[in-house]
Amino acid sequence: MSTFELLAAVDLLAARVVRLRSGAFDSATTYDGEATEVALRLVSAGARSLHVVDLDGARAGSPRQSAVVAAIVEAVQDLSAPPRVEAAGGIRTTRDAEELIGVGVDRIVLGTAAIERPDLVAELVRTFGADRVAVAVDVRGSLAVGDAWSAAAPVSPADEMVARLADAGIELFEVTAIERDGSLEGPNLGLLHRIAAATNARVIASGGIRSIGDLIAVREAGCAGAIVGRAAYEGGLDLAAAGIALPSAE
C-alpha cells in the first residue's frame, strides 16, 4: 500500500492559532491555548506531521512568527515519536529559509516567492535538497495566487506554474482550493486530479477536507497526502483513525 502524508495545520496570527475561511483574514476563528499547546494536542490526537503557517508573514512578505515556529519545534522534538514540522508564510529569501531550517524545521513551503522568483526555488532545492523544499499552489479559479491571497496579489496559471517549478526540481506541491479552505465543504477533487495528472511530483491536497472519506477521495484523485485544519480542531476528523486508514511513512 502506498504511503500517505497527513499534516495537521497550525495557522498563526498574532501568535495565536486560527483558521481562516476562504483565505479571508476577517473570518478568523481563534482556538484556545498557546501555539505550542495546540501543536502538542494535535500530536497527542494522532498528527504525525504539522503544517505551520505564519499568516502575519504571508501578509507582510517576510516571516513574523519565527520564534513561535521555533518554540513549536522545540516542544515536539523530545516526544517519543516527534512529528515532522514544515513551515510556510512569508518565506521570500534564502536567509528566510536558512533561519527556519536552522531552528529545526524539516521542510519549508514557498508561495509568493515561487510565483515571482522560480530561480530562488531552484537555488533552495540545490542548497537544501528537494525533500526540504515544497511549493504552495493556492488556487482561485485556475490561478495560483500569492501575497496572502489579496486582490492585488501576483498570480500565475496554476498548471503552468506547477510544470515550470517541477522542471526547477520541486518534487512536492501543496495545492489549496482557496474557496474551500476552512469551509468543511469537501475538497475540490477536479482541481486536485488535474494538477496531480499534470506532474510526476507529489501533490498534497488542502481545502475543505472534513472526513476520512474525503482523505480517501483525494488519494484516489492522485494525491500523496493532505493537510487538515478545521476538521481536526472541531472534532469532525479523528487524526489517529485517519492515520490507520491511510498509513504514512515512518
C-alpha positions in Angstrom: 0.0 0.0 0.0 1.4 3.4 -0.9 2.1 5.8 2.0 0.0 9.0 2.5 1.3 12.1 4.3 -1.3 13.6 6.6 -0.5 17.0 8.0 -2.4 19.0 10.7 -2.4 22.7 10.1 -1.3 25.2 12.8 -2.0 28.7 11.3 -0.5 31.5 13.3 -2.0 35.0 13.5 -0.5 37.3 16.2 1.0 34.2 17.8 -2.5 32.6 18.2 -3.7 29.6 16.4 -6.6 30.4 14.0 -8.4 29.1 11.0 -9.5 31.4 8.2 -12.3 30.8 5.8 -11.6 31.1 2.1 -8.4 33.0 2.9 -10.2 35.9 4.5 -8.4 37.4 7.5 -11.6 38.9 8.8 -13.1 35.4 9.1 -10.5 34.0 11.6 -11.7 31.6 14.2 -9.2 31.6 17.2 -8.6 28.4 19.1 -7.8 28.2 22.8 -4.2 27.7 24.1 -0.7 28.8 23.2 0.6 27.6 19.8 2.9 25.1 21.4 0.0 23.7 23.5 -2.2 23.4 20.4 0.6 21.6 18.5 1.1 19.1 21.3 -2.6 18.4 21.4 -2.7 17.7 17.7 0.3 15.3 18.0 -1.4 13.6 21.0 -4.5 13.2 18.9 -2.5 11.4 16.2 -0.9 14.0 13.9 2.4 12.8 12.5 3.2 16.0 10.6 2.5 19.6 11.3 2.0 22.3 8.7 2.8 25.6 10.5 1.8 28.8 8.6 2.9 32.3 9.6 -0.1 34.2 8.4 1.4 37.5 9.6 4.4 36.7 7.5 2.3 35.9 4.5 0.8 39.3 4.6 4.0 41.2 5.4 6.2 39.5 2.9 8.7 38.2 5.4 8.5 35.8 8.4 6.9 37.3 11.6 6.3 34.3 13.8 9.7 32.5 13.5 10.1 32.5 17.3 6.7 30.8 17.7 7.7 28.3 15.0 10.9 27.6 16.8 9.0 27.1 20.1 6.7 24.5 18.4 9.7 22.6 17.0 11.3 22.6 20.4 8.1 21.5 22.1 7.6 18.4 19.9 11.2 17.3 19.3 11.5 15.5 22.7 8.4 13.4 22.2 8.8 9.7 21.7 7.6 10.0 18.1 8.2 13.6 17.1 6.2 14.8 14.1 7.7 16.3 11.0 7.3 20.1 11.1 7.1 22.2 7.9 6.8 26.0 7.9 5.1 28.3 5.4 4.3 32.0 5.2 6.4 35.0 4.1 9.5 32.9 3.0 10.9 35.1 0.2 14.7 34.9 0.5 17.5 32.4 1.1 18.0 33.9 4.5 14.4 33.3 5.5 14.8 29.7 4.5 18.1 29.3 6.4 16.7 30.7 9.6 13.7 28.4 9.6 15.7 25.3 8.8 18.2 26.5 11.4 15.6 26.2 14.2 14.8 22.7 13.2 12.0 22.9 10.6 12.1 19.8 8.4 10.6 21.5 5.3 9.9 25.0 4.1 7.0 25.9 1.8 7.3 28.7 -0.7 4.2 30.5 -2.0 4.5 34.0 -3.4 8.3 33.6 -4.0 7.5 30.6 -6.2 5.3 32.7 -8.4 7.7 35.7 -8.6 11.1 34.1 -8.3 11.3 30.5 -9.6 15.1 31.0 -9.7 15.0 31.2 -5.9 13.1 27.9 -5.7 15.7 26.2 -7.8 18.5 27.7 -5.7 16.9 26.4 -2.4 16.4 23.0 -3.9 20.1 22.9 -4.7 21.1 24.2 -1.3 18.8 22.1 1.0 17.6 19.2 -1.2 14.3 18.6 -2.8 12.9 16.8 0.2 13.2 20.0 2.3 11.5 22.4 -0.2 7.9 22.4 -1.2 5.7 24.9 -3.1 2.2 26.1 -2.1 -0.1 26.4 -5.0 -3.1 28.4 -3.6 -5.7 28.4 -6.4 -8.6 30.7 -7.0 -10.3 29.8 -10.2 -7.5 28.5 -12.4 -4.8 30.9 -11.0 -2.2 30.3 -8.3 -2.4 33.4 -6.0 0.3 34.9 -3.8 0.6 37.7 -1.2 -1.8 36.2 1.3 -4.5 35.9 -1.4 -5.2 39.6 -1.6 -6.9 41.2 -4.5 -3.7 42.7 -5.8 -1.7 39.5 -5.3 0.6 38.2 -8.1 -0.9 35.3 -10.0 0.2 32.6 -12.3 -1.8 29.9 -14.2 -1.7 27.0 -11.8 -0.9 24.3 -14.3 1.9 26.3 -15.9 3.4 27.2 -12.5 3.5 23.5 -11.5 5.1 22.5 -14.8 7.7 25.2 -14.6 8.7 24.5 -11.0 8.8 20.8 -11.5 11.4 21.5 -14.1 13.3 23.5 -11.5 13.4 20.5 -9.2 10.4 20.8 -7.0 9.1 17.3 -6.0 6.2 18.3 -3.8 3.3 20.7 -4.4 0.7 21.6 -1.7 -2.5 22.6 -3.6 -5.2 24.6 -1.8 -8.5 25.4 -3.3 -8.9 28.8 -1.7 -12.7 28.9 -1.9 -12.9 25.6 0.0 -10.3 26.4 2.7 -11.8 26.3 6.2 -15.2 25.6 4.7 -15.7 21.9 5.6 -17.5 21.6 2.3 -15.2 18.9 0.8 -12.1 19.1 -1.4 -12.0 20.3 -5.0 -11.4 16.9 -6.5 -11.4 18.3 -10.1 -8.6 20.7 -9.3 -6.6 18.1 -7.5 -7.0 15.5 -10.2 -6.0 18.0 -12.8 -2.8 19.1 -11.0 -1.8 15.5 -10.0 -2.3 14.3 -13.6 -0.1 17.1 -14.9 3.1 16.3 -12.9 5.2 13.4 -11.7 5.8 15.4 -8.5 3.9 14.5 -5.3 0.7 16.6 -4.6 -0.6 17.4 -1.2 -4.3 18.3 -1.0 -5.7 21.2 1.1 -9.0 22.9 1.4 -12.4 21.7 2.6 -11.4 18.3 3.9 -13.7 17.1 6.6 -13.6 13.3 6.9 -11.6 10.1 6.3 -13.8 9.7 3.2 -12.5 13.0 1.8 -9.0 11.8 2.5 -9.6 8.6 0.6 -11.1 10.6 -2.2 -8.1 12.9 -2.6 -5.8 9.9 -2.6 -7.9 8.4 -5.3 -7.6 11.7 -7.2 -3.8 11.1 -7.3 -2.6 13.0 -4.2 0.1 11.7 -2.0 -1.2 13.4 1.1 -3.4 16.1 2.6 -3.5 19.0 5.1 -6.4 19.1 7.5 -7.4 22.1 9.6 -10.8 22.9 10.9 -12.0 19.3 10.9 -9.2 18.3 13.2 -9.9 21.2 15.6 -13.7 20.9 15.7 -14.0 17.2 16.1 -15.1 16.1 12.7 -11.9 14.2 11.9 -10.1 11.7 14.1 -6.4 12.0 13.2 -5.5 8.7 14.8 -8.2 6.8 12.9 -7.2 8.7 9.7 -3.6 7.6 10.2 -4.7 4.0 10.4 -6.9 4.2 7.4 -4.2 6.0 5.3 -0.8 4.9 6.7 2.1 7.2 6.4 5.8 6.5 6.0 7.6 6.0 9.4 
